[in-house]
Amino acid sequence: MKRKSLFLGWLCLPLLVLVAGFGPGWASEVSVEHRKLFTADATPVEPEKYEAEFAYRYAWADKVWDGEGRSGDRRRRQEQAAGLTLVAGLLRDLDFSIALDYLWIKDEENLGPTKGNGLGDLGLGIRYRFLNREDKKWELAWISALTVPSGSRSDLNRLGTGQEYWSWVNALVATKDWGRLTANGEIGYSFPFGDARGRARGSLSLNLAMGYQVWSWLQPELEMNFSKDFVSEGEAAQVLALAAGLVMPVHERLQIHLGVQQGIWGRNADQGKLILLTVKTAF
């Protein structure tokens, strides 16, 4: 009960900070930050500029949804990941990113090995902003990313840290501002390929995020994240999650992101929770 109350408290924190922002001087102009925790944004890194993102996430699940959406107990599954993402601005509307994690995983319900650690899969991506209406304060971008199965495979001694097959993600991303209020929307599909994909036939993702720039250094934000897998046979997983967090551009070259995510509905999937801490620097 204490763990659940603490998690709900974190979800409410951005709203409390948002209310606190409506004090003296709240109407002054501030620069709105478009980035969110789990939803992509359409604003690329400027040409000849670079960003480095250091992230740590901790995810766990003690519950699972069946095919009818009923929740039941499961033995604990948890994952920790520490990662680095580098982004380079190539052109005014185009940037390139490369990302890699190191993971520690544990699944007490697995019939074989229950632990594993090692490098995860390598991610390579581009973001192309094809529409930028500065007068209307909205942008549209296409994101295309390739996942290279560089992570370890599961064997008799340890759990694997990679998905074991190649995949290609394409997403349409929109960003819109209304004064201090900012919103991001994302719809994407991941195409798996290669013999190792097994039953996997793709994954649809839908994300929506809204934030409010209380001060120049603080934006509380809320998100809704949905994913649905497609398989050649059997029942596929579906998950709807809510997230809340703080986007903190504390300096022109430094940002700190802190957030939580909670699965609220699903089918054939773990009912998971996640904590995320990200530090970004520009140079």
DRENMARSE-775377 format. One record per residue (C-alpha): y, x, z; residue number from 0; residue in three letters. Coordinates in steps of 0.5 Angstrom, whole numbers, plus 2048, in hexadecimal, padded with zeros to 3 digits. Example, Ala and Ser with C-alpha at 12.3 -4.5 7.8 and 13.67 -1.06 7.14 Angstrom:
   Y   X   Z pos code
 7F7 819 810   0  ALA
 7FE 81B 80E   1  SER
***
This chain:
   Y   X   Z pos code
 800 800 800   0  MET
 805 806 802   1  LYS
 804 809 7FB   2  ARG
 805 802 7F7   3  LYS
 80B 801 7FB   4  SER
 80E 808 7FA   5  LEU
 80C 807 7F2   6  PHE
 810 801 7F2   7  LEU
 816 804 7F6   8  GLY
 816 809 7F0   9  TRP
 817 804 7EB  10  LEU
 81C 800 7EF  11  CYS
 820 807 7EF  12  LEU
 824 807 7E9  13  PRO
 826 800 7EA  14  LEU
 829 802 7F0  15  LEU
 82D 808 7ED  16  VAL
 82F 803 7E8  17  LEU
 832 7FE 7ED  18  VAL
 836 804 7F0  19  ALA
 839 806 7EA  20  GLY
 83D 800 7EA  21  PHE
 842 803 7EF  22  GLY
 849 806 7EE  23  PRO
 84A 809 7E7  24  GLY
 844 806 7E4  25  TRP
 848 804 7DE  26  ALA
 84A 80B 7DC  27  SER
 847 80E 7D5  28  GLU
 841 812 7D6  29  VAL
 83C 815 7D0  30  SER
 836 811 7D0  31  VAL
 82F 815 7D0  32  GLU
 82A 812 7CB  33  HIS
 823 815 7CE  34  ARG
 81E 812 7D2  35  LYS
 818 813 7D5  36  LEU
 812 810 7D1  37  PHE
 816 80D 7CB  38  THR
 819 812 7C6  39  ALA
 820 812 7C3  40  ASP
 823 813 7BC  41  ALA
 828 818 7BE  42  THR
 826 81F 7BB  43  PRO
 828 826 7BE  44  VAL
 82E 829 7BA  45  GLU
 82D 82E 7B5  46  PRO
 82C 835 7B8  47  GLU
 82B 832 7BF  48  LYS
 824 833 7C3  49  TYR
 821 82F 7C9  50  GLU
 81C 831 7CE  51  ALA
 819 82B 7D2  52  GLU
 814 82D 7D8  53  PHE
 810 827 7DA  54  ALA
 80B 825 7E0  55  TYR
 808 81F 7E0  56  ARG
 802 81C 7E5  57  TYR
 7FE 816 7E3  58  ALA
 7F9 813 7E7  59  TRP
 7F5 80C 7E7  60  ALA
 7F0 809 7EC  61  ASP
 7F0 802 7E8  62  LYS
 7ED 800 7E1  63  VAL
 7EE 7FA 7DD  64  TRP
 7E8 7F7 7DA  65  ASP
 7E8 7F3 7D3  66  GLY
 7EB 7ED 7D6  67  GLU
 7F1 7F0 7D9  68  GLY
 7EE 7F0 7E0  69  ARG
 7EF 7F6 7E5  70  SER
 7EA 7F9 7E9  71  GLY
 7E9 7FF 7ED  72  ASP
 7E6 806 7EA  73  ARG
 7E6 80D 7ED  74  ARG
 7EC 811 7EC  75  ARG
 7EE 814 7E5  76  ARG
 7F4 819 7E6  77  GLN
 7F8 81E 7E1  78  GLU
 7FD 823 7E2  79  GLN
 801 826 7DC  80  ALA
 806 82C 7DC  81  ALA
 809 82C 7D5  82  GLY
 80E 830 7D1  83  LEU
 812 82C 7CB  84  THR
 816 830 7C6  85  LEU
 81B 82D 7C1  86  VAL
 81F 830 7BC  87  ALA
 825 82D 7B8  88  GLY
 824 82E 7B1  89  LEU
 829 82A 7AD  90  LEU
 82E 825 7AF  91  ARG
 829 81F 7AF  92  ASP
 822 823 7B0  93  LEU
 81F 827 7B6  94  ASP
 818 82A 7B7  95  PHE
 814 82A 7BD  96  SER
 80E 82E 7C0  97  ILE
 80A 82C 7C7  98  ALA
 805 82E 7CB  99  LEU
 802 82C 7D2 100  ASP
 7FD 82F 7D7 101  TYR
 7F9 82A 7DA 102  LEU
 7F5 829 7E0 103  TRP
 7F0 823 7E0 104  ILE
 7EB 81F 7E5 105  LYS
 7E7 819 7E4 106  ASP
 7E3 817 7E9 107  GLU
 7DF 812 7E5 108  GLU
 7DD 816 7E0 109  ASN
 7D5 817 7E0 110  LEU
 7D6 81E 7DE 111  GLY
 7DB 823 7E0 112  PRO
 7E1 820 7E4 113  THR
 7E6 826 7E3 114  LYS
 7E9 82A 7DE 115  GLY
 7EF 82E 7DC 116  ASN
 7F2 832 7D6 117  GLY
 7F7 832 7D1 118  LEU
 7F8 82B 7CD 119  GLY
 7FA 829 7C6 120  ASP
 7FF 82C 7C2 121  LEU
 805 827 7C0 122  GLY
 809 829 7BA 123  LEU
 80E 824 7B8 124  GLY
 815 822 7B4 125  ILE
 81A 81D 7B5 126  ARG
 81E 81B 7AF 127  TYR
 824 816 7B0 128  ARG
 825 812 7AA 129  PHE
 82B 80E 7AD 130  LEU
 831 80F 7B1 131  ASN
 836 80A 7B2 132  ARG
 83B 80D 7B7 133  GLU
 840 807 7B6 134  ASP
 83A 802 7B8 135  LYS
 837 807 7BD 136  LYS
 830 807 7BA 137  TRP
 82B 80C 7B7 138  GLU
 824 80B 7B4 139  LEU
 81F 811 7B3 140  ALA
 818 812 7B1 141  TRP
 814 817 7B5 142  ILE
 80E 81A 7B2 143  SER
 809 81E 7B7 144  ALA
 802 822 7B6 145  LEU
 7FE 823 7BC 146  THR
 7F9 829 7BB 147  VAL
 7F3 829 7BF 148  PRO
 7F4 82F 7C3 149  SER
 7F2 82D 7C9 150  GLY
 7EB 82E 7CC 151  SER
 7E5 829 7CB 152  ARG
 7E0 826 7D0 153  SER
 7DA 82A 7D2 154  ASP
 7D4 82A 7D7 155  LEU
 7D9 82E 7DC 156  ASN
 7E0 82B 7DB 157  ARG
 7E4 825 7D8 158  LEU
 7E8 826 7D2 159  GLY
 7F0 827 7D2 160  THR
 7F1 825 7CA 161  GLY
 7EF 81E 7C6 162  GLN
 7EB 823 7C2 163  GLU
 7ED 820 7BB 164  TYR
 7F4 820 7B7 165  TRP
 7F9 81B 7B7 166  SER
 7FF 819 7B3 167  TRP
 804 815 7B6 168  VAL
 80A 811 7B3 169  ASN
 80F 80E 7B6 170  ALA
 816 80A 7B5 171  LEU
 81B 80B 7BA 172  VAL
 822 807 7BC 173  ALA
 827 809 7C0 174  THR
 82D 804 7C2 175  LYS
 833 805 7C7 176  ASP
 837 7FF 7CA 177  TRP
 83C 803 7CE 178  GLY
 839 806 7D4 179  ARG
 832 802 7D2 180  LEU
 82D 805 7CD 181  THR
 827 803 7CB 182  ALA
 821 807 7C7 183  ASN
 81C 803 7C3 184  GLY
 815 806 7C0 185  GLU
 80F 804 7BC 186  ILE
 80A 809 7BA 187  GLY
 803 80A 7B7 188  TYR
 7FE 810 7B8 189  SER
 7F9 811 7B3 190  PHE
 7F3 815 7B5 191  PRO
 7EF 819 7B0 192  PHE
 7E9 81E 7AF 193  GLY
 7E2 81D 7B1 194  ASP
 7E3 81E 7B9 195  ALA
 7E7 817 7B9 196  ARG
 7E1 813 7BA 197  GLY
 7E3 80C 7BB 198  ARG
 7EA 80D 7BC 199  ALA
 7EE 80A 7B6 200  ARG
 7F5 80A 7B8 201  GLY
 7FA 808 7BE 202  SER
 800 804 7BE 203  LEU
 806 805 7C3 204  SER
 80C 801 7C4 205  LEU
 812 803 7C9 206  ASN
 818 800 7CB 207  LEU
 81D 804 7D0 208  ALA
 824 802 7D3 209  MET
 829 806 7D7 210  GLY
 82F 806 7DA 211  TYR
 834 80C 7DA 212  GLN
 837 80B 7E1 213  VAL
 83A 812 7E2 214  TRP
 83A 818 7DD 215  SER
 834 81B 7E0 216  TRP
 830 815 7E2 217  LEU
 82D 80F 7DE 218  GLN
 827 80B 7E1 219  PRO
 823 808 7DC 220  GLU
 81D 803 7DB 221  LEU
 817 803 7D6 222  GLU
 812 7FE 7D3 223  MET
 80C 802 7D0 224  ASN
 806 7FF 7CC 225  PHE
 800 802 7C9 226  SER
 7FA 800 7C5 227  LYS
 7F4 804 7C2 228  ASP
 7F0 802 7BC 229  PHE
 7E9 804 7BC 230  VAL
 7E3 803 7B7 231  SER
 7DF 7FF 7BB 232  GLU
 7DF 7FD 7C3 233  GLY
 7E5 7FB 7C7 234  GLU
 7EC 7FF 7C6 235  ALA
 7F1 800 7CC 236  ALA
 7F7 7FD 7CD 237  GLN
 7FC 7FE 7D2 238  VAL
 803 7FC 7D4 239  LEU
 807 800 7D9 240  ALA
 80E 800 7DC 241  LEU
 812 806 7DE 242  ALA
 818 808 7E1 243  ALA
 81C 80E 7E2 244  GLY
 823 812 7E2 245  LEU
 825 816 7DD 246  VAL
 82A 81B 7DF 247  MET
 82E 820 7DB 248  PRO
 831 824 7E0 249  VAL
 834 829 7DC 250  HIS
 835 82A 7D4 251  GLU
 82F 82E 7D4 252  ARG
 82B 82B 7D9 253  LEU
 827 825 7DA 254  GLN
 823 822 7DF 255  ILE
 81E 81C 7DE 256  HIS
 81A 819 7E4 257  LEU
 816 812 7E3 258  GLY
 810 80E 7E5 259  VAL
 80B 80A 7E0 260  GLN
 807 804 7E3 261  GLN
 802 801 7DE 262  GLY
 802 7F9 7DF 263  ILE
 7FD 7F6 7DA 264  TRP
 7F8 7F9 7D6 265  GLY
 7F1 7F8 7D3 266  ARG
 7EB 7FD 7D3 267  ASN
 7F0 802 7D6 268  ALA
 7F2 805 7DD 269  ASP
 7F7 802 7E1 270  GLN
 7FB 809 7E2 271  GLY
 801 80B 7E5 272  LYS
 805 812 7E3 273  LEU
 80B 816 7E6 274  ILE
 80F 81A 7E1 275  LEU
 814 820 7E2 276  LEU
 818 823 7DC 277  THR
 81D 829 7DC 278  VAL
 820 82A 7D5 279  LYS
 825 830 7D4 280  THR
 829 831 7CD 281  ALA
 82B 837 7CA 282  PHE
***
